[in-house]
Structure formats: structure tokens, C-alpha cells
Amino acid sequence: MIKGPYRDTKLACYVVQIAARSVNGIDSHVREGETVERGAIFGMIRIGSQVDLIVPWRENLHTRVRAGDRARAGETILID
């Protein structure tokens, strides 16, 4: 879970790392409950995988990506 401020309220998002059977594993660089800075790398999945970000709906939440867009970890701004 990722917690942080969003506008004038707290927001908790969830990250789901999904790896294909052919993937050797998921590398996690932080432990559960550990604090990381915005833009920090917290893990990596090898080729053949995806990462889902679950963001609870909020009034006036603006997403900057749409279905089919390509997002690059640590670079693409997803919500503002």
C-alpha cells in the first residue's frame, strides 16, 4: 500500500505486481511498512509481467492516463 497526501486529503493506493509463469520472480527493494520517497524504485518484475495500481475514487480526481496508454515506471504521472 502507498499512502500519501492528495490535494487536501489522505490517499492510499495499492500496487499489485503480476508476473507470468516464465518470470523468475519479483524483486522487492523495500519491506512492508517502510517509507519511500516519491519517485523511488520499490521493486522490479522481470519480462512478462505487469503492475496494477488501484487508486480509490475521489471527488475531482484527475487521471492523466487512459486504457491503452503506456506508462513508464518512475516517469509517467498517473494522477494529479
C-alpha positions as CSV (number, residue, x, y, z in Angstrom):
1,M,0.0,0.0,0.0
2,I,1.2,3.5,-0.8
3,K,-0.1,6.3,1.4
4,G,0.3,10.0,0.9
5,P,-1.4,13.3,0.5
6,Y,-3.7,14.1,-2.4
7,R,-4.8,17.7,-2.5
8,D,-6.3,18.3,1.0
9,T,-6.9,14.7,2.0
10,K,-5.0,11.4,2.6
11,L,-5.0,8.8,-0.2
12,A,-4.0,5.2,0.0
13,C,-3.2,3.3,-3.3
14,Y,-2.5,-0.3,-3.8
15,V,0.1,-1.9,-6.0
16,V,-0.3,-5.4,-7.4
17,Q,2.7,-6.9,-9.1
18,I,1.7,-9.7,-11.5
19,A,4.3,-12.0,-13.0
20,A,4.0,-14.6,-15.8
21,R,4.9,-18.2,-15.0
22,S,8.1,-17.8,-17.0
23,V,9.3,-15.0,-14.8
24,N,11.9,-15.9,-12.2
25,G,10.4,-13.7,-9.6
26,I,9.7,-10.2,-8.3
27,D,12.5,-8.2,-6.7
28,S,11.2,-6.1,-3.8
29,H,13.6,-3.3,-2.6
30,V,11.6,-2.2,0.4
31,R,9.9,-4.1,3.3
32,E,6.2,-3.8,4.2
33,G,5.6,-0.6,6.2
34,E,8.8,1.0,5.1
35,T,8.6,4.6,3.9
36,V,9.8,5.6,0.4
37,E,10.1,8.9,-1.3
38,R,8.0,9.9,-4.3
39,G,9.6,8.5,-7.4
40,A,11.6,5.9,-5.6
41,I,12.1,2.5,-7.1
42,F,10.5,-0.1,-4.7
43,G,10.7,-3.2,-6.8
44,M,11.1,-4.8,-10.2
45,I,9.5,-7.6,-12.1
46,R,11.3,-9.3,-14.9
47,I,10.0,-9.5,-18.5
48,G,6.5,-10.9,-19.0
49,S,4.7,-9.1,-16.2
50,Q,2.5,-6.1,-15.3
51,V,1.9,-3.8,-12.4
52,D,-1.6,-2.7,-11.5
53,L,-2.2,0.5,-9.4
54,I,-5.5,0.6,-7.6
55,V,-6.5,4.2,-6.7
56,P,-9.7,4.8,-4.8
57,W,-12.1,7.2,-6.5
58,R,-12.1,10.7,-5.0
59,E,-14.1,13.8,-6.0
60,N,-12.2,15.8,-8.6
61,L,-9.6,13.0,-9.1
62,H,-8.0,13.6,-12.4
63,T,-6.2,10.7,-14.2
64,R,-3.6,11.5,-16.8
65,V,-3.5,8.1,-18.4
66,R,-6.2,6.1,-20.3
67,A,-6.7,2.5,-21.2
68,G,-4.1,1.5,-23.8
69,D,-1.6,4.2,-22.8
70,R,2.0,3.2,-22.0
71,A,3.3,4.3,-18.6
72,R,7.0,4.3,-17.7
73,A,7.8,3.5,-14.0
74,G,9.1,6.5,-12.2
75,E,8.4,8.9,-15.0
76,T,4.8,8.8,-16.0
77,I,2.5,10.9,-13.8
78,L,-0.7,8.9,-13.4
79,I,-2.9,11.2,-11.3
80,D,-2.9,14.9,-10.5
